Amino acid sequence: MGGADWGPVIVAVALFILLSPGLLFQLPARTRVVEFGNLSTSGIAILVHAIIYFCIITILVVAIGIHDWAAPLIAAALFAFLQPGLLLQIPGKHRPVDFMNMKTSFPSMFVHWLIYGLLLILFLVVLNAHLYA
């Protein structure tokens, strides 16, 4: 895998961790505009965080001057779909897998971060996906 670019993977995983709804903050929250460290999420919060995530990744791509849009698009789509509680939560609270419960926990965040990183490695490093604009 010589010449593989690991930078987008590392940046995307770091942003996934920092912008996961409910870990540091949730925008919008259930009872207020912003809640901090509530370990809960909602569909609208995941959408808002995914938009923030895509904007940050896009700003980085434009600032660096790359014209390959595969990394930000794949990263943003995976960001939305792999948020714990949206489609599934691994591990769940009472079962190995819970579906669409809109809850999260530190163990499930860690597992989802790991899955996210591995899928990004698959798409961006192993399969070497590109989308030039």
PyMOL commands that set and color helices and strands:
alter all, ss='L'
color gray80, all
select helices_A, chain A and resi 7-19+43-64+70-81+106-126
alter helices_A, ss='H'
color red, helices_A
select strands_A, chain A and resi 88-89+98-99
alter strands_A, ss='S'
color yellow, strands_A
deselect
rebuild
show_as cartoon
